[in-house]
């Protein structure tokens, strides 16, 4: 995975954390948002969109567990 993609996904996760404040999202909600962010980042980086969506979905669903989304 390129550094550009990792950076874009990292920024997307911070955006994910910001856009879900105040709505008490579930893991499913964060996973869906993460998939969208991951797919967009992968597309912009010229990488496999499905792989980016999968990585983003996992990262979004687990971001609460590592206290990134609180």
N, C-alpha and C positions, 0 to 999 in steps of 0.2 A: 504494500500500500504506500502510495507516495506521501511525502510530507504535506503537499498541498491539500490532499484529500483529508488527511488527519486534522489539519488545521481548520479546514472548512467544517468538518464534523464537530470539532470542538466548539467553534463559534456557534454552530447550530444548536448544540446542547445548551449553551448559555442562553440563546434565544428561546429555546424550549422552556428553560427554567423561568424566564421572564414572562412568557406569554401565558403560562398556566397559573400565575399568582391569583389568588382570590376565587378560583373556581373549584378547588379541591378535586383535581383530576385523579382518575384511577390509573393503574398501570396500563390498561388498555388504551386510555386516552393519550398518555404519554408515549406509548408505543406507536400509535398511529401518527402522532405529530412527529416523532423521531424518524419514522419511515419516510415521511414527506421531506423532512430536512435532509436525510441521508441520500435520498434519490436525487434531490436538487443539487446537493453538493457533488455527487458523483457525476451527474450530467455536466455540470459546469467544469468539472475537472477532467472531463473526457474519459471517465472510467465506466465500468459496468453499473448500470442504474439499479439492477436487481440486487446486486451485492451491496451497493450503498444503502438501499432501502432496508435490507436485512440488518446491516450493521446499525443503522440509525434506529430501527425498531427495537433492537435489543438494548442499545444504549438508552433510549428513551424510557423503556420499561424498567430498567435497572437504575436509572439516575436517582430515584428516590431512596433506593437501598444504600447508596454511597453518599447520601445527603447532599447531592448536587442541586436537587430541585426543591429544597426547603427554604 
